[in-house]
């Protein structure tokens, strides 16, 4: 009897070992490998060919992880959010997801579709070098489900030759009143075509986020009286002919880059994401514009306050390679990813002196003191906080923004509608 019991125990142990081995093999098999035996890590992005930061980071990660191959899941920019939503709903197992905007990020996080990265963020060694940018993905519950690799900031690109021709000194730490006066002086005609003193792109954030950060407010709070002065100023610039009007920009699908690079404007508030593209375009001989940058105009002289949104990565809950995916996200957000991205002319979430100096040292980057100072503002706040209501609130603000800018609503009426609609939606 004892002999039989020993045999059964041995058989049971052997069976357990076999099952354990099968389980282990199954887990390994879930991780896709390439024909060269490398582990495949799939990453979703938008417009891969037109956004060189992705390739820069992927190349850097593969160079430091010889056994890994990045599989690019490239999606058209205009379809990106809808496609990712469909993929997640359908059980897609793409490992890493690019976070194109804060509103979409909050939707994915709220639905439990992203891995919790809070422990990684909280244990970052050199957190000071992020200048607070990790919080661009901090939710209402103090959780992090993504990490930023890029953090944009807004400032003014200007055409140096137009200033020279007008006999005007290059701008430095302008107030909005001074900006408006310069736009008036620099509006002219060339070869029978109008050249605007200012170009103000159609995005609602250019008015609303600027107003919020420069007045110490929050666009998710539901009170928007601080928008009114900024709307009145922007409308005045277009109504008096010193800036292209909003309706024309929208109806002709005007791009900010075409306006600046074909020298149709002297000044243009725009994000740092344009730096690398402008440097590349100029180097390729596709534009002759002689340019530099200066700080975003302020309500008064002194402290420079600007804003910008993050771009980052999160790990899908459905990933079968979560640990490597998390390592990739942390790599891109940290020093190594920042070096790769800064070398192509983009501002990063990680902003040590070394990274900023790398950006400033790029061939084609303006080397004047004001341009250098512009990349080191006193405050670079967030365009939109990652609250659960961010997406719907921003949609409402954008809809009313369009009505204000085309003249269908006065700023006061539009602001009243924003407050009413946000209250109804949030409550």
C-alpha positions in Angstrom: 0.0 0.0 0.0 2.8 2.4 0.9 4.6 1.5 -2.3 1.4 2.3 -4.3 1.1 5.7 -2.5 4.7 6.6 -3.3 4.0 5.8 -7.0 0.9 7.9 -7.0 2.8 10.8 -5.4 5.6 10.5 -7.9 3.2 10.4 -10.8 1.4 13.4 -9.4 4.6 15.4 -9.1 5.7 14.4 -12.6 2.3 15.5 -13.9 2.6 18.8 -12.1 6.1 19.4 -13.6 4.8 18.6 -17.1 1.9 21.0 -16.6 4.2 23.7 -15.3 6.5 23.2 -18.2 3.6 23.5 -20.6 2.3 26.7 -18.9 5.7 28.3 -19.1 6.1 27.4 -22.8 2.7 28.8 -23.5 3.6 32.1 -21.8 6.8 32.4 -23.8 4.9 31.6 -27.1 2.6 34.5 -26.5 5.5 36.8 -27.0 5.9 37.3 -30.7 9.4 36.9 -32.2 10.9 37.9 -35.5 12.6 35.5 -38.0 15.9 36.6 -36.4 14.7 35.5 -33.0 14.2 39.0 -31.6 11.3 39.8 -29.3 8.7 41.9 -31.2 7.2 44.9 -29.4 4.3 46.5 -31.2 3.8 50.3 -30.9 0.9 52.3 -32.3 1.7 55.8 -33.7 0.1 58.3 -36.1 1.7 59.6 -39.3 5.0 57.7 -38.8 6.7 59.1 -41.9 5.8 62.8 -41.0 6.6 62.6 -37.3 10.3 61.7 -37.1 10.4 61.6 -33.3 8.9 58.1 -33.5 11.7 56.6 -35.6 14.3 58.5 -33.5 13.1 56.8 -30.3 12.5 53.4 -31.9 16.1 53.4 -33.3 17.5 54.4 -29.9 15.6 51.7 -28.1 16.6 49.0 -30.5 20.2 50.1 -30.4 20.2 49.6 -26.6 18.1 46.5 -26.7 19.7 44.3 -29.4 17.2 41.5 -28.8 14.1 43.7 -29.5 12.5 44.7 -32.8 9.8 47.4 -32.8 6.8 46.6 -34.9 5.3 50.0 -36.0 1.5 50.1 -36.1 1.1 53.2 -38.2 -2.4 54.9 -38.3 -3.4 58.0 -40.2 -3.4 61.0 -37.9 -7.0 62.0 -38.6 -8.3 58.5 -37.9 -6.0 57.7 -34.9 -8.3 58.1 -31.9 -11.3 56.3 -33.5 -9.0 53.5 -34.7 -7.4 53.0 -31.3 -10.9 52.9 -29.7 -12.0 50.3 -32.1 -8.9 48.2 -31.6 -9.2 48.2 -27.8 -12.8 47.3 -28.0 -12.0 44.4 -30.3 -9.3 42.9 -28.1 -6.3 44.0 -30.1 -3.0 43.1 -28.4 -0.8 46.0 -29.6 1.6 46.4 -26.7 2.2 50.2 -26.5 -0.2 52.9 -27.5 0.7 56.4 -28.5 -1.2 59.1 -26.6 -2.1 61.7 -29.2 -4.1 64.0 -26.9 -5.1 64.3 -23.3 -8.8 63.9 -23.9 -8.3 60.5 -25.5 -5.9 59.4 -22.8 -8.4 60.1 -20.1 -11.0 58.1 -22.0 -8.7 55.0 -22.3 -7.7 55.4 -18.6 -11.3 55.7 -17.4 -12.3 52.6 -19.2 -9.5 50.6 -17.6 -7.8 49.9 -20.9 -4.3 51.0 -19.9 -1.8 49.5 -17.4 -1.2 51.5 -14.2 2.3 53.1 -14.4 2.1 54.9 -11.1 4.8 52.9 -9.4 7.2 53.6 -12.3 6.5 57.4 -12.2 6.8 57.6 -8.4 10.2 55.8 -8.5 11.8 57.9 -11.2 15.3 58.9 -9.9 15.8 62.3 -11.6 12.3 63.6 -11.4 13.5 67.2 -11.1 14.6 67.1 -14.7 11.0 66.6 -15.8 10.0 70.0 -14.5 6.7 68.7 -13.4 5.8 67.3 -16.9 5.1 63.8 -15.6 2.0 65.2 -14.1 0.6 65.9 -17.6 -0.9 62.4 -17.3 -1.8 62.5 -13.6 -5.5 61.6 -13.2 -8.1 62.8 -10.7 -7.2 59.8 -8.6 -3.5 60.6 -8.6 -2.7 57.7 -10.9 -0.6 57.6 -14.0 -1.4 55.5 -17.0 1.0 57.0 -19.5 4.4 58.8 -19.5 5.2 61.8 -21.7 8.2 61.8 -24.1 7.4 65.2 -25.5 6.2 68.4 -23.9 5.4 71.2 -26.2 5.5 74.9 -25.4 4.1 77.9 -27.4 6.1 80.9 -28.4 6.2 83.3 -31.4 8.0 82.5 -34.6 8.9 85.6 -36.6 10.3 86.6 -40.0 13.6 88.5 -39.3 13.7 90.0 -42.8 10.2 91.6 -42.4 11.4 93.2 -39.2 14.5 94.4 -41.0 12.6 95.8 -43.9 10.3 97.7 -41.6 13.2 99.0 -39.5 11.8 97.4 -36.4 13.9 95.8 -33.6 13.5 92.1 -33.2 10.8 91.3 -30.5 11.7 90.4 -26.9 9.3 89.7 -24.0 6.3 91.4 -25.7 3.1 92.3 -24.0 -0.1 91.6 -25.9 -0.5 95.3 -26.5 2.9 95.5 -28.1 2.2 92.4 -30.2 -1.0 94.0 -31.5 0.9 97.2 -32.4 3.6 95.3 -34.2 1.1 93.3 -36.2 -0.4 96.5 -37.4 3.0 98.0 -38.4 4.1 94.8 -40.1 0.9 94.2 -42.2 1.7 95.1 -45.8 1.6 94.0 -49.4 4.2 92.2 -51.5 3.9 91.6 -55.2 0.2 92.5 -55.0 -0.5 90.0 -52.2 -1.3 90.8 -48.6 1.3 90.0 -46.0 -0.2 89.8 -42.5 1.5 91.1 -39.4 0.2 88.1 -37.5 -1.1 84.6 -38.2 -3.4 83.1 -35.5 -4.2 79.5 -36.2 -7.7 78.1 -35.7 -7.1 75.9 -32.7 -9.2 76.8 -29.6 -6.3 76.3 -27.3 -4.4 79.2 -28.8 -7.0 81.5 -27.2 -8.4 79.5 -24.4 -5.3 77.8 -23.0 -3.2 81.0 -23.3 -5.9 82.8 -21.4 -6.1 80.2 -18.7 -2.4 79.8 -17.9 -1.7 83.6 -18.1 -4.6 84.4 -15.7 -4.1 81.6 -13.3 -7.3 79.7 -14.2 -8.2 76.2 -15.2 -10.3 75.4 -18.3 -12.1 72.5 -16.6 -13.5 74.6 -13.8 -16.6 75.8 -15.8 -16.1 79.5 -15.4 -14.7 81.3 -18.5 -15.0 85.0 -18.0 -11.2 85.3 -18.4 -11.5 84.3 -22.0 -13.2 87.5 -23.0 -10.2 89.9 -23.2 -8.3 87.4 -25.3 -11.1 86.8 -27.7 -11.7 90.5 -28.1 -8.0 90.9 -28.9 -7.8 88.1 -31.4 -11.0 89.2 -33.1 -9.8 92.7 -33.4 -6.6 91.5 -35.1 -8.6 89.7 -37.8 -11.4 92.2 -38.1 -8.9 95.0 -38.7 -7.0 92.9 -41.3 -3.8 92.4 -39.3 -4.3 88.6 -39.2 -5.9 86.2 -41.6 -9.6 85.7 -40.6 -10.7 82.4 -39.0 -13.3 81.6 -41.7 -10.7 81.7 -44.4 -8.3 79.5 -42.5 -11.0 76.9 -42.0 -12.6 77.0 -45.4 -9.4 76.8 -47.3 -7.8 74.3 -44.8 -4.8 76.6 -44.4 -1.8 75.1 -42.7 0.3 77.3 -40.4 3.5 76.0 -41.9 2.5 77.1 -45.4 1.7 80.6 -44.2 5.0 81.0 -42.4 7.2 79.3 -44.9 5.8 81.2 -47.9 6.3 84.5 -45.9 2.6 85.4 -45.7 3.0 86.6 -42.1 5.6 88.3 -40.0 4.7 86.7 -36.7 3.0 83.5 -35.6 2.3 82.1 -32.2 2.8 78.3 -32.5 4.1 75.3 -30.7 7.6 74.0 -30.3 6.6 70.9 -32.4 7.2 73.1 -35.4 10.9 73.7 -34.7 12.2 70.5 -36.1 10.0 70.6 -39.2 11.0 74.2 -39.9 14.7 73.4 -39.5 14.4 70.5 -41.8 12.4 72.4 -44.4 14.9 75.3 -44.4 17.9 72.8 -44.7 16.2 71.2 -47.7 15.9 74.5 -49.5 12.1 74.3 -49.5 11.8 77.8 -47.9 13.9 80.9 -47.7 12.4 82.3 -44.6 15.0 83.9 -42.2 13.5 83.2 -38.8 13.9 83.3 -35.1 11.7 82.8 -32.0 10.6 85.0 -29.1 8.4 84.5 -26.0 4.7 84.2 -26.2 3.2 87.7 -25.4 2.2 88.3 -21.8 -0.5 90.6 -20.2 2.4 92.6 -18.7 6.2 92.7 -18.8 8.1 90.3 -16.6 7.3 86.6 -16.0 7.0 84.5 -19.1 4.1 82.0 -18.9 3.3 79.7 -21.7 1.6 76.3 -22.2 1.8 73.1 -24.2 0.4 69.6 -24.4 2.2 66.3 -23.8 2.7 63.4 -26.2 3.5 60.1 -24.7 3.0 56.3 -24.5 0.9 54.0 -22.4 0.8 50.2 -22.1 -2.3 48.4 -23.3 -4.0 46.1 -20.7 -4.2 43.6 -23.5 -0.5 43.5 -24.2 1.1 40.1 -23.8 4.5 41.7 -23.2 3.8 44.2 -20.5 7.2 44.3 -18.7 9.1 45.1 -21.9 6.4 47.5 -22.9 6.7 49.4 -19.6 10.5 49.4 -20.0 10.0 51.0 -23.5 7.7 53.7 -22.2 10.1 54.6 -19.4 13.0 54.7 -21.8 11.2 57.1 -24.2 10.1 59.4 -21.4 13.6 59.5 -19.8 17.0 60.8 -20.7 17.7 58.4 -23.6 14.5 59.1 -25.3 14.9 62.8 -24.7 18.3 62.8 -26.3 16.9 61.1 -29.4 14.0 63.5 -29.7 16.0 66.7 -29.0 18.4 65.8 -31.8 15.7 66.3 -34.3 14.5 69.6 -32.9 11.7 68.9 -30.5 11.1 69.9 -26.9 10.9 67.0 -24.5 9.3 66.1 -21.2 12.7 65.4 -19.7 14.5 68.7 -19.7 17.9 68.5 -18.2 20.5 71.1 -19.2 22.1 68.5 -21.4 18.9 68.0 -23.3 18.2 71.7 -23.8 21.8 72.4 -24.9 21.4 69.6 -27.4 18.3 71.2 -28.9 19.9 74.7 -28.9 23.1 73.3 -30.6 21.3 71.9 -33.6 22.4 73.2 -37.0 19.7 75.7 -38.2 18.5 76.6 -34.7 18.5 80.4 -34.1 21.5 81.3 -31.9 20.5 84.7 -30.6 20.0 85.2 -26.9 16.3 85.8 -27.1 15.7 82.6 -29.0 17.7 80.6 -26.4 15.8 82.3 -23.5 12.5 81.5 -25.2 13.1 77.8 -24.7 13.5 78.4 -20.9 10.2 80.1 -19.9 9.4 80.9 -16.3 6.3 78.7 -16.5 5.3 76.1 -19.1 1.9 74.9 -18.0 -0.5 72.3 -19.5 -2.9 72.9 -22.3 -5.5 70.5 -20.8 -5.4 68.7 -17.5 -6.1 64.9 -17.6 -9.4 65.0 -15.8 -12.2 62.5 -16.5 -14.2 65.4 -18.0 -11.4 66.8 -20.2 -12.6 65.3 -23.5 -16.2 66.5 -23.3 -15.4 69.9 -21.8 -12.8 70.5 -24.5 -15.3 69.5 -27.2 -17.8 72.1 -25.9 -15.2 74.8 -25.7 -14.1 74.1 -29.2 -17.6 74.2 -30.6 -18.3 77.6 -29.0 -14.9 78.8 -30.0 -15.8 78.3 -33.7 -19.0 80.2 -33.3 -17.2 83.1 -31.7 -14.4 83.3 -34.2 -16.8 83.3 -37.3 -18.9 86.0 -35.7 -22.0 83.9 -35.0 -21.7 84.7 -31.3 -20.2 87.5 -29.4 -17.5 86.5 -26.9 -19.8 87.2 -24.0 -22.6 85.0 -25.5 -20.2 82.2 -26.4 -18.7 82.3 -22.9 -22.2 82.1 -21.3 -23.0 79.1 -23.5 -19.7 77.4 -22.6 -20.5 77.8 -18.9 -24.1 76.6 -19.3 -23.2 73.6 -21.4 -20.3 72.5 -19.3 -22.4 72.7 -16.1 -25.1 70.6 -17.7 -22.7 68.0 -19.0 -20.5 67.7 -15.8 -23.3 67.8 -13.3 
